[in-house]
């Protein structure tokens, strides 16, 4: 579903824009291997809390934007982010019932599946050698999830995003 700009929709788009910028922000080389999946985490939060506002279309648009910024094969990241949103929406009822630490474990699996899809697509495109170290961002993102969730929940409540 597409985002509507009314009803504080600008807050959602602003957080997604910040996530897009964090995805391409320079990091020290030793930390680059564990770069968090910022857009995936932000899309996960907004999909869990406002499924009528953020969905597959938003994931696809943000994925295309990240593909353009990274210079990836067009649609590669869009497919991966769409998979993440699809899995989160499929498990939304259960995820909402879990405490945050259990959500982190489920999201570790979801992000791991997404990273494996990205690894497979990279291997098909011939741009990255297959290695399981590619799963490190999934672990880092799952560990950051509780703080991201609390930060975005506070932001949502403060601005009254509904």
MDTraj code that builds the backbone (N, CA, C; nanometers):
import mdtraj as md
import numpy as np

residues = "UNK UNK UNK UNK UNK UNK UNK UNK UNK UNK UNK UNK UNK UNK UNK UNK UNK UNK UNK UNK UNK UNK UNK UNK UNK UNK UNK UNK UNK UNK UNK UNK UNK UNK UNK UNK UNK UNK UNK UNK UNK UNK UNK UNK UNK UNK UNK UNK UNK UNK UNK UNK UNK UNK UNK UNK UNK UNK UNK UNK UNK UNK UNK UNK UNK UNK UNK UNK UNK UNK UNK UNK UNK UNK UNK UNK UNK UNK UNK UNK UNK UNK UNK UNK UNK UNK UNK UNK UNK UNK UNK UNK UNK UNK UNK UNK UNK UNK UNK UNK UNK UNK UNK UNK UNK UNK UNK UNK UNK UNK UNK UNK UNK UNK UNK UNK UNK UNK UNK UNK UNK UNK UNK UNK UNK UNK UNK UNK UNK UNK UNK UNK UNK UNK UNK UNK UNK UNK UNK UNK UNK UNK UNK UNK UNK UNK UNK UNK UNK UNK UNK UNK UNK UNK UNK UNK UNK UNK UNK UNK UNK UNK".split()
xyz = np.array([
    [0.0832, -0.1179, 0.0000],
    [0.0000, 0.0000, 0.0000],
    [0.0874, 0.1238, 0.0000],
    [0.0441, 0.2216, -0.0662],
    [0.1192, 0.3463, -0.0741],
    [0.0950, 0.4304, 0.0507],
    [0.1916, 0.5148, 0.0781],
    [0.1772, 0.6052, 0.1915],
    [0.0926, 0.7256, 0.1518],
    [0.0070, 0.7680, 0.2412],
    [-0.0651, 0.8932, 0.2225],
    [0.0130, 1.0010, 0.2953],
    [0.0213, 1.1164, 0.2340],
    [0.1010, 1.2229, 0.2934],
    [0.0288, 1.2883, 0.4107],
    [-0.1039, 1.2904, 0.4139],
    [-0.1775, 1.3494, 0.5252],
    [-0.1590, 1.2684, 0.6522],
    [-0.2098, 1.3180, 0.7612],
    [-0.2054, 1.2504, 0.8912],
    [-0.0617, 1.2195, 0.9338],
    [0.0242, 1.3170, 0.9246],
    [0.1638, 1.3069, 0.9692],
    [0.2445, 1.2041, 0.8890],
    [0.2086, 1.1817, 0.7653],
    [0.2828, 1.0894, 0.6796],
    [0.4245, 1.1367, 0.6522],
    [0.4480, 1.2663, 0.6683],
    [0.5821, 1.3195, 0.6463],
    [0.6814, 1.2616, 0.7453],
    [0.6369, 1.2255, 0.8638],
    [0.7265, 1.1662, 0.9638],
    [0.7761, 1.0300, 0.9137],
    [0.6859, 0.9533, 0.8562],
    [0.7231, 0.8222, 0.8028],
    [0.8237, 0.8394, 0.6902],
    [0.7926, 0.9277, 0.5959],
    [0.8837, 0.9489, 0.4830],
    [1.0177, 1.0045, 0.5289],
    [1.0170, 1.0913, 0.6303],
    [1.1425, 1.1469, 0.6812],
    [1.2291, 1.0376, 0.7440],
    [1.1679, 0.9486, 0.8212],
    [1.2466, 0.8404, 0.8810],
    [1.3016, 0.7467, 0.7731],
    [1.2224, 0.7218, 0.6686],
    [1.2716, 0.6364, 0.5596],
    [1.3851, 0.7048, 0.4830],
    [1.3757, 0.8361, 0.4673],
    [1.4835, 0.9110, 0.4025],
    [1.6110, 0.9060, 0.4865],
    [1.5962, 0.9198, 0.6181],
    [1.7126, 0.9084, 0.7074],
    [1.7720, 0.7681, 0.6981],
    [1.6866, 0.6660, 0.6923],
    [1.7351, 0.5292, 0.6760],
    [1.8095, 0.5097, 0.5457],
    [1.7607, 0.5733, 0.4403],
    [1.8279, 0.5661, 0.3107],
    [1.9648, 0.6327, 0.3177],
    [1.9718, 0.7462, 0.3849],
    [2.1001, 0.8152, 0.3999],
    [2.1962, 0.7358, 0.4885],
    [2.1451, 0.6729, 0.5946],
    [2.2305, 0.5907, 0.6801],
    [2.2821, 0.4675, 0.6055],
    [2.2054, 0.4214, 0.5086],
    [2.2463, 0.3036, 0.4317],
    [2.3686, 0.3313, 0.3445],
    [2.3854, 0.4556, 0.3038],
    [2.4982, 0.4887, 0.2170],
    [2.6029, 0.5763, 0.2851],
    [2.5820, 0.6086, 0.4123],
    [2.6774, 0.6921, 0.4858],
    [2.8113, 0.6188, 0.4988],
    [2.9202, 0.6921, 0.4872],
    [3.0512, 0.6258, 0.4999],
    [3.0745, 0.5728, 0.6413],
    [3.1372, 0.4563, 0.6467],
    [3.1723, 0.3925, 0.7734],
    [3.3172, 0.3470, 0.7637],
    [3.3838, 0.3276, 0.8778],
    [3.5174, 0.2698, 0.8717],
    [3.5125, 0.1322, 0.8046],
    [3.6171, 0.0971, 0.7337],
    [3.6168, -0.0254, 0.6536],
    [3.5935, -0.1513, 0.7367],
    [3.6479, -0.1565, 0.8592],
    [3.6293, -0.2761, 0.9414],
    [3.4844, -0.2918, 0.9881],
    [3.4077, -0.1823, 0.9878],
    [3.2671, -0.1887, 1.0294],
    [3.1723, -0.2085, 0.9115],
    [3.2232, -0.1920, 0.7916],
    [3.1380, -0.1987, 0.6722],
    [3.0705, -0.3345, 0.6575],
    [3.1371, -0.4412, 0.6988],
    [3.0811, -0.5758, 0.6841],
    [2.9572, -0.5957, 0.7712],
    [2.9446, -0.5180, 0.8797],
    [2.8308, -0.5320, 0.9693],
    [2.7335, -0.4158, 0.9620],
    [2.7303, -0.3463, 0.8469],
    [2.6398, -0.2316, 0.8327],
    [2.4957, -0.2768, 0.8558],
    [2.4248, -0.2128, 0.9492],
    [2.2857, -0.2527, 0.9765],
    [2.1966, -0.2333, 0.8539],
    [2.0907, -0.3081, 0.8505],
    [1.9925, -0.2984, 0.7429],
    [1.8902, -0.1912, 0.7812],
    [1.9309, -0.0653, 0.7681],
    [1.8511, 0.0458, 0.8183],
    [1.7127, 0.0496, 0.7569],
    [1.7063, 0.0423, 0.6248],
    [1.5756, 0.0498, 0.5604],
    [1.4869, -0.0676, 0.5983],
    [1.5457, -0.1843, 0.6091],
    [1.4672, -0.3021, 0.6478],
    [1.4101, -0.2844, 0.7884],
    [1.4899, -0.2314, 0.8802],
    [1.4403, -0.2112, 1.0167],
    [1.3299, -0.1054, 1.0215],
    [1.3486, 0.0043, 0.9495],
    [1.2470, 0.1093, 0.9495],
    [1.1183, 0.0613, 0.8831],
    [1.1320, -0.0084, 0.7720],
    [1.0129, -0.0627, 0.7067],
    [0.9436, -0.1657, 0.7952],
    [1.0225, -0.2432, 0.8695],
    [0.9643, -0.3405, 0.9623],
    [0.8809, -0.2696, 1.0683],
    [0.9364, -0.1654, 1.1278],
    [0.8620, -0.0937, 1.2316],
    [0.7322, -0.0354, 1.1768],
    [0.7415, 0.0379, 1.0654],
    [0.6223, 0.1029, 1.0127],
    [0.5211, 0.0013, 0.9615],
    [0.5676, -0.1117, 0.9114],
    [0.4749, -0.2162, 0.8671],
    [0.4038, -0.2799, 0.9855],
    [0.4756, -0.2975, 1.0960],
    [0.4129, -0.3546, 1.2156],
    [0.3127, -0.2590, 1.2794],
    [0.3477, -0.1321, 1.2849],
    [0.2621, -0.0377, 1.3572],
    [0.1533, 0.0239, 1.2699],
    [0.1824, 0.0476, 1.1434],
    [0.0857, 0.1098, 1.0528],
    [0.0781, 0.0320, 0.9216],
    [0.0239, -0.0889, 0.9251],
    [0.0225, -0.1702, 0.8025],
    [-0.0644, -0.1111, 0.6918],
    [-0.1575, -0.0255, 0.7264],
    [-0.2415, 0.0375, 0.6246],
    [-0.1709, 0.1529, 0.5548],
    [-0.0565, 0.1975, 0.6079],
    [0.0174, 0.3099, 0.5492],
    [0.1454, 0.2684, 0.4793],
    [0.2102, 0.1632, 0.5282],
    [0.3389, 0.1201, 0.4729],
    [0.3257, -0.0257, 0.4313],
    [0.3656, -0.0541, 0.3095],
    [0.3531, -0.1903, 0.2599],
    [0.4536, -0.2209, 0.1503],
    [0.4140, -0.3092, 0.0624],
    [0.5035, -0.3571, -0.0423],
    [0.5436, -0.2469, -0.1397],
    [0.4507, -0.1595, -0.1730],
    [0.4835, -0.0517, -0.2655],
    [0.5908, 0.0404, -0.2065],
    [0.5762, 0.0749, -0.0801],
    [0.6765, 0.1595, -0.0141],
    [0.8114, 0.0896, -0.0107],
    [0.8117, -0.0399, 0.0201],
    [0.9369, -0.1161, 0.0222],
    [1.0006, -0.1173, -0.1162],
    [0.9190, -0.1336, -0.2186],
    [0.9708, -0.1369, -0.3547],
    [1.0328, -0.0015, -0.3932],
    [0.9638, 0.1069, -0.3616],
    [1.0148, 0.2407, -0.3947],
    [1.1458, 0.2681, -0.3210],
    [1.1495, 0.2359, -0.1920],
    [1.2723, 0.2607, -0.1158],
    [1.3859, 0.1705, -0.1644],
    [1.3539, 0.0479, -0.2046],
    [1.4556, -0.0421, -0.2585],
    [1.5129, 0.0083, -0.3895],
    [1.4268, 0.0608, -0.4766],
    [1.4741, 0.1192, -0.6026],
    [1.5650, 0.2386, -0.5733],
    [1.5261, 0.3207, -0.4770],
    [1.6085, 0.4364, -0.4399],
    [1.7450, 0.3910, -0.3878],
    [1.7481, 0.2861, -0.3056],
    [1.8767, 0.2370, -0.2552],
    [1.9588, 0.1744, -0.3673],
    [1.8945, 0.1069, -0.4599],
    [1.9660, 0.0517, -0.5749],
    [2.0324, 0.1619, -0.6569],
    [1.9615, 0.2717, -0.6749],
    [2.0169, 0.3838, -0.7501],
    [2.1356, 0.4439, -0.6752],
    [2.1231, 0.4595, -0.5427],
    [2.2329, 0.5171, -0.4646],
    [2.3561, 0.4278, -0.4619],
    [2.3359, 0.2956, -0.4495],
    [2.4478, 0.2019, -0.4443],
    [2.5013, 0.1666, -0.5829],
    [2.4198, 0.1858, -0.6856],
    [2.4600, 0.1451, -0.8185],
    [2.4439, -0.0046, -0.8398],
    [2.3539, -0.0656, -0.7631],
    [2.3262, -0.2087, -0.7777],
    [2.2418, -0.2330, -0.9016],
    [2.2251, -0.3599, -0.9310],
    [2.1314, -0.4011, -1.0345],
    [1.9937, -0.3488, -0.9956],
    [1.9276, -0.2761, -1.0852],
    [1.8022, -0.2100, -1.0521],
    [1.6943, -0.3113, -1.0158],
    [1.6396, -0.2988, -0.8972],
    [1.5351, -0.3876, -0.8495],
    [1.5848, -0.4931, -0.7523],
    [1.7157, -0.5056, -0.7375],
    [1.7718, -0.6081, -0.6494],
    [1.7359, -0.5819, -0.5033],
    [1.7669, -0.4645, -0.4538],
    [1.7344, -0.4305, -0.3162],
    [1.5834, -0.4160, -0.2988],
    [1.5161, -0.3708, -0.4029],
    [1.3709, -0.3588, -0.3969],
    [1.3068, -0.4954, -0.3738],
    [1.3573, -0.5966, -0.4391],
    [1.3049, -0.7321, -0.4198],
    [1.3308, -0.7802, -0.2773],
    [1.4495, -0.7533, -0.2263],
    [1.4854, -0.7970, -0.0912],
    [1.3992, -0.7258, 0.0128],
    [1.3819, -0.5940, -0.0003],
    [1.2996, -0.5203, 0.0959],
    [1.1526, -0.5600, 0.0859],
    [1.1074, -0.5898, -0.0337],
    [0.9699, -0.6377, -0.0497],
    [0.9504, -0.7719, 0.0189],
    [1.0511, -0.8575, 0.0111],
    [1.0448, -0.9858, 0.0815],
    [1.0362, -0.9643, 0.2324],
    [1.1170, -0.8725, 0.2841],
    [1.1149, -0.8427, 0.4281],
    [0.9757, -0.7952, 0.4698],
    [0.9193, -0.7012, 0.3951],
    [0.7866, -0.6486, 0.4303],
    [0.6812, -0.7582, 0.4181],
    [0.6912, -0.8408, 0.3168],
    [0.5956, -0.9502, 0.3016],
    [0.6016, -1.0458, 0.4210],
    [0.7224, -1.0832, 0.4620],
    [0.7365, -1.1747, 0.5756],
    [0.6892, -1.1106, 0.7060],
    [0.7202, -0.9830, 0.7238],
    [0.6759, -0.9130, 0.8452],
    [0.5238, -0.9035, 0.8478],
    [0.4634, -0.8724, 0.7335],
    [0.3162, -0.8644, 0.7295],
    [0.2531, -1.0008, 0.7534],
    [0.3183, -1.1051, 0.7037],
    [0.2652, -1.2405, 0.7241],
    [0.2689, -1.2806, 0.8708],
    [0.3700, -1.2327, 0.9426],
    [0.3873, -1.2691, 1.0835],
    [0.3475, -1.1553, 1.1788],
    [0.2785, -1.0550, 1.1282],
    [0.2527, -0.9339, 1.2071],
    [0.1768, -0.9622, 1.3360],
    [0.0743, -1.0457, 1.3313],
    [-0.0033, -1.0745, 1.4522],
    [0.0849, -1.1354, 1.5605],
    [0.1691, -1.2284, 1.5213],
    [0.2578, -1.2927, 1.6192],
    [0.3651, -1.1972, 1.6679],
    [0.4235, -1.1217, 1.5750],
    [0.5300, -1.0292, 1.6141],
    [0.4804, -0.9253, 1.7136],
    [0.3599, -0.8757, 1.6940],
    [0.3061, -0.7757, 1.7870],
    [0.2854, -0.8335, 1.9268],
    [0.2575, -0.9624, 1.9346],
    [0.2334, -1.0261, 2.0644],
    [0.3634, -1.0581, 2.1381],
    [0.4735, -1.0688, 2.0655],
    [0.6015, -1.1042, 2.1275],
    [0.6625, -0.9847, 2.2000],
    [0.7389, -1.0119, 2.3069],
    [0.8210, -0.9044, 2.3644],
    [0.9321, -0.8676, 2.2647],
    [0.9934, -0.7539, 2.2873],
    [1.0922, -0.7022, 2.1914],
    [1.2068, -0.7995, 2.1690],
    [1.2551, -0.8657, 2.2737],
    [1.3699, -0.9554, 2.2556],
    [1.3326, -1.0756, 2.1691],
    [1.2075, -1.1234, 2.1762],
    [1.1647, -1.2318, 2.0879],
    [1.1440, -1.1806, 1.9457],
    [1.0986, -1.0580, 1.9326],
    [1.0890, -0.9983, 1.7995],
    [1.2263, -0.9951, 1.7333],
    [1.3291, -0.9659, 1.8129],
    [1.4654, -0.9618, 1.7586],
    [1.5068, -1.0964, 1.7011],
    [1.4714, -1.2050, 1.7695],
    [1.5057, -1.3378, 1.7177],
    [1.4329, -1.3675, 1.5871],
    [1.3052, -1.3344, 1.5812],
    [1.2288, -1.3576, 1.4577],
    [1.2839, -1.2706, 1.3451],
    [1.3158, -1.1459, 1.3762],
    [1.3704, -1.0572, 1.2744],
    [1.5101, -1.1001, 1.2307],
    [1.5855, -1.1634, 1.3193],
    [1.7148, -1.2194, 1.2789],
    [1.6950, -1.3203, 1.1667],
    [1.5936, -1.4046, 1.1797],
    [1.5651, -1.5040, 1.0760],
    [1.5167, -1.4364, 0.9484],
    [1.4261, -1.3398, 0.9611],
    [1.3734, -1.2705, 0.8433],
    [1.4844, -1.1958, 0.7704],
    [1.5661, -1.1226, 0.8449],
    [1.6754, -1.0486, 0.7812],
    [1.7804, -1.1440, 0.7246],
    [1.7996, -1.2579, 0.7910],
    [1.8923, -1.3582, 0.7387],
    [1.8451, -1.4139, 0.6053],
    [1.7151, -1.4414, 0.5948],
    [1.6590, -1.4886, 0.4682],
    [1.6760, -1.3811, 0.3603],
    [1.6516, -1.2566, 0.3970],
    [1.6672, -1.1467, 0.3016],
    [1.8130, -1.1333, 0.2567],
    [1.9066, -1.1480, 0.3507],
    [2.0486, -1.1392, 0.3150],
    [2.0906, -1.2555, 0.2251],
    [2.0358, -1.3735, 0.2502],
    [2.0668, -1.4873, 0.1638],
    [2.0122, -1.4652, 0.0227],
    [1.8945, -1.4056, 0.0112],
    [1.8414, -1.3716, -0.1204],
    [1.9316, -1.2692, -0.1888],
    [1.9764, -1.1682, -0.1140],
    [2.0665, -1.0674, -0.1706],
    [2.1989, -1.1308, -0.2123],
    [2.2489, -1.2238, -0.1328],
    [2.3725, -1.2939, -0.1667],
    [2.3548, -1.3734, -0.2952],
    [2.2423, -1.4406, -0.3064],
    [2.2145, -1.5188, -0.4262],
    [2.2044, -1.4290, -0.5493],
    [2.1343, -1.3155, -0.5363],
    [2.1220, -1.2225, -0.6485],
    [2.2568, -1.1626, -0.6863],
    [2.3401, -1.1319, -0.5859],
    [2.4750, -1.0810, -0.6140],
    [2.5597, -1.1857, -0.6847],
    [2.5472, -1.3099, -0.6433],
    [2.6240, -1.4168, -0.7081],
    [2.5781, -1.4358, -0.8528],
    [2.4476, -1.4250, -0.8777],
    [2.3977, -1.4357, -1.0145],
    [2.4469, -1.3205, -1.1019],
    [2.4559, -1.2023, -1.0421],
    [2.5040, -1.0861, -1.1162],
    [2.6562, -1.0864, -1.1289],
    [2.7228, -1.1730, -1.0528],
    [2.8678, -1.1841, -1.0599],
    [2.9427, -1.0727, -0.9910],
    [2.8788, -1.0034, -0.8993],
    [2.9440, -0.8879, -0.8370],
    [2.9976, -0.9145, -0.6969],
    [2.9686, -1.0287, -0.6391],
    [3.0148, -1.0548, -0.5026],
    [3.0366, -1.2040, -0.4835],
    [3.1499, -1.2424, -0.4282],
    [3.1718, -1.3853, -0.4037],
    [3.0840, -1.4352, -0.2893],
    [3.0305, -1.5556, -0.2998],
    [2.9451, -1.6075, -0.1924],
    [3.0244, -1.6369, -0.0656],
    [2.9779, -1.5817, 0.0445],
    [3.0383, -1.6058, 0.1748],
    [2.9324, -1.5838, 0.2824],
    [2.9386, -1.6601, 0.3887],
    [2.8387, -1.6488, 0.4945],
    [2.8616, -1.5293, 0.5868],
    [2.9737, -1.4600, 0.5724],
    [2.9962, -1.3374, 0.6488],
    [2.8933, -1.2329, 0.6057],
    [2.8317, -1.2554, 0.4920],
    [2.7288, -1.1668, 0.4403],
    [2.6079, -1.1602, 0.5339],
    [2.5952, -1.2552, 0.6269],
    [2.4833, -1.2571, 0.7213],
    [2.5061, -1.1665, 0.8430],
    [2.6246, -1.1099, 0.8575],
    [2.6563, -1.0251, 0.9721],
    [2.5597, -0.9068, 0.9873],
    [2.5200, -0.8381, 0.8792],
    [2.4236, -0.7284, 0.8972],
    [2.2905, -0.7738, 0.9585],
    [2.2522, -0.8970, 0.9351],
    [2.1286, -0.9483, 0.9954],
    [2.1416, -0.9539, 1.1464],
    [2.2555, -1.0023, 1.1930],
    [2.2791, -1.0104, 1.3372],
    [2.2857, -0.8717, 1.3993],
    [2.3574, -0.7803, 1.3356],
    [2.3685, -0.6435, 1.3873],
    [2.2312, -0.5765, 1.3904],
    [2.1526, -0.5962, 1.2865],
    [2.0189, -0.5360, 1.2812],
    [1.9275, -0.5930, 1.3888],
    [1.9356, -0.7229, 1.4116],
    [1.8538, -0.7848, 1.5164],
    [1.8937, -0.7336, 1.6539],
    [2.0220, -0.7091, 1.6754],
    [2.0673, -0.6559, 1.8036],
    [2.0254, -0.5097, 1.8222],
    [2.0167, -0.4351, 1.7127],
    [1.9754, -0.2944, 1.7201],
    [1.8234, -0.2771, 1.7267],
    [1.7485, -0.3821, 1.6918],
    [1.6037, -0.3701, 1.6831],
    [1.5368, -0.3119, 1.8080],
    [1.5698, -0.3570, 1.9301],
    [1.5002, -0.2996, 2.0468],
    [1.5156, -0.1482, 2.0581],
    [1.6345, -0.0956, 2.0288],
    [1.6569, 0.0486, 2.0389],
    [1.5867, 0.1222, 1.9256],
    [1.5913, 0.0674, 1.8070],
    [1.5215, 0.1296, 1.6933],
    [1.3714, 0.1313, 1.7203],
    [1.3196, 0.0205, 1.7712],
    [1.1762, 0.0112, 1.8007],
    [1.1349, 0.1172, 1.9031],
    [1.2105, 0.1284, 2.0121],
    [1.1767, 0.2257, 2.1158],
    [1.1896, 0.3695, 2.0653],
    [1.2918, 0.3967, 1.9866],
    [1.3115, 0.5306, 1.9310],
    [1.1971, 0.5679, 1.8373],
    [1.1614, 0.4776, 1.7469],
    [1.0547, 0.5072, 1.6515],
    [0.9172, 0.5113, 1.7180],
    [0.8963, 0.4290, 1.8205],
    [0.7696, 0.4335, 1.8922],
    [0.7533, 0.5683, 1.9626],
    [0.8619, 0.6159, 2.0243],
    [0.8576, 0.7476, 2.0873],
    [0.8327, 0.8581, 1.9860],
    [0.8958, 0.8484, 1.8700],
    [0.8759, 0.9461, 1.7631],
    [0.7312, 0.9429, 1.7126],
    [0.6786, 0.8236, 1.6975],
    [0.5397, 0.8077, 1.6513],
    [0.4421, 0.8675, 1.7521],
    [0.4637, 0.8412, 1.8809],
    [0.3745, 0.8951, 1.9832],
    [0.3875, 1.0460, 1.9962],
    [0.5090, 1.0965, 1.9849],
    [0.5318, 1.2402, 1.9999],
    [0.4628, 1.3193, 1.8892],
    [0.4695, 1.2698, 1.7662],
    [0.4098, 1.3410, 1.6539],
    [0.2687, 1.2958, 1.6222],
    [0.2196, 1.1946, 1.6909],
    [0.0836, 1.1486, 1.6701],
    [0.0593, 1.0880, 1.5329],
    [0.1550, 1.0110, 1.4845],
    [0.1409, 0.9482, 1.3532],
    [0.0418, 0.8333, 1.3658],
    [-0.0616, 0.8355, 1.2823],
    [-0.1616, 0.7301, 1.2893],
    [-0.1957, 0.6759, 1.1532],
])
top = md.Topology()
chain = top.add_chain()
for i, resn in enumerate(residues, 1):
    res = top.add_residue(resn, chain, resSeq=i)
    for name in ("N", "CA", "C"):
        top.add_atom(name, md.element.get_by_symbol(name[0]), res)
traj = md.Trajectory(xyz[None], top)
